[in-house]
Amino acid sequence: MKKKEFYVCPVCGNIITAVGQGNYSCCGITLPEIEAENCDETHEIKVEIIEDEYVVTVNHPMTKTYYLSFVAYVTDCRVEIVKLYPEQDVCIRWKRKGHGLFYVYCNKHGMFQKRI
């Protein structure tokens, strides 16, 4: 899965993933492919290794109007997504499955990535 595409519906929040480009729609809207940016200060993904797990945290506001919608862990053979909700802490534990990318999706600023 060298190239993973993400699409997010701005109306209902559905997340669509694909291993290649395509045309996807939800709630009557054609969804654009989301381009991930490198982390910035507000969207810094912190990854700590504890035994055989990655502990991922993001110090980001989680209010009803400004929050992270999901966090994804993508390796060359799988994608794991954790859906997040307003007022929830962002602390997720994943079994280590090798090198890959962590993605976070902010409802205001888009997607950010960190390579591990």
N, C-alpha and C positions, 0 to 999 in steps of 0.2 A: 504494500500500500504506500508506495513512494509518494503518490499525489492523492491527497484526500481533499474532497470538496465539502464545504459546509454551506447550508442554506437555512435561514431562519425566517419564519413568518412574522412580520411586524404586527399582525393583528392578534393571532392566538398564541404565538410563541413556539409553534411546532419546530422541531429541529430535523432537518433532512441531511443525511450524509451520503456521499457517493464516491466511488473510486475513479470517476471520470466526470467530465463536464456533461451537462444535460440541461433540459428545460423542465423546470419543476414549478408547480403552482400550488398555492394554498389560500383558502378564503377568497378565491377569485383574483389573486394577485400573482403575476409571474415573479418568482423569487430570484434576486441577483445572487451570484456567487459571492461569498464573503472572503475578502482578502485579509489574511492575518498580518498584523504589524508586530514588530519587536516590542517587548514590554517597555512601558514608561514608568515614571515614579508612582503614579496613581494605580497602575495596573500591573505591579511587579508580582510575578509568580515566584514564591519561595518554595524550594524543594529541599526537604531534609530526608536523609536516609536513616531509618531506624530498623535494624536487623534486616529483614527481607522485604521491607515496605518503603514506598515513597510516601512521605507525609507532605501534602501540598496545602499551602495556605496563601491567601491573598488578603492584604489589609485594604479592603475596599468598602465604601459605604454600601449598606444593604437596606436602603429605605424602600418605601413602596413605589417611589418614582425613579430611583437610581440604584441599580443593583446588577450583579452578575447573574446571568440567566443559566449558564452551565459551565462545567469544566470538563475537558476531554483529555484522555491519555491515548496517544496514537503511536503504535509501534509498526514495524514492517508487516505484521501479520494480524493485528487486531485494533479495534477502536472501542474504548470504554468511555461512556458519558455519564456524568452525574448532574441531574437537573437541580438547580438551586432556586430558592424562593426568597422574596424580600424578608428582611429581619432574621435571616438564617446566618449562622456563622459559616465562613468559608474555610473548612478544614477537612480534607479528604485523605483517606489512606488507600493506597493501591499496592498490590503485590508487585514487586519489581519484575518486569518482563523484558528487560534490556533497554537499549537506547531508543529514544523516540522524541516525541514532542508533547508538551502540555499546551493546551489552548484554554483560554477563558473568553467568554463572550459577555461584554458589557452592553446593556440595553441602550446606552447613550452614545458610546464611542466605538463600538464594534469589537472585533476579535483581536486578541493578542496571543503571542506564542513564546514558548521558551523551550529550547532544545536541551535534552539531557543525554 
